[in-house]
Amino acid sequence: FLAEGPSGVVTGRDEEYGAQASERLRGTSAEAWFYRADAADPDDVEASVAFAVERLGGLDILVNNAGISMWSRLDRLADLDVIERLVQVNLMGSIAVTYYALPHLKTSRGRIVAISSIAGRAAAPGVSGYAASKFGMVGFFESLRIELAGDGVSVTMVYPGFVESEIRQHGLA
């Protein structure tokens, strides 16, 4: 998206990857910055929004794209830590960043883009916790769309299918 020209802030946990991504974008975008943040940490999330607002002078678009996955049946998990982490990153991380960004998006009459997954629309074996977090995103952002209808903030849901990305290699078990 940033390669199309707007300025923006990329966030993530991996500083090296984030720095490389923002460097690549600087060649095509007006300006791009990286801010290291863990979507599961509300303090990180709040600070990342403050950083973006400071650098950009406000927010027009928020893209919720943080996510982790799992590749295990529920009855084969040693405990619920995997499910808790999935919900914390995929669902609560999206809710938190939206919460902190919303006042700025209301000012600009901006857009929230929530990247869910086809797993947020159709169940599959071995990804029950992931599916639950993505189904949760659907419920949250579809409800938020209705809540914000009179405020000029639009909400767009995206449901990618299986894509080649590092999420598959780093899936929790």
Disulfide bonds with the S-S distance in Angstrom:
none
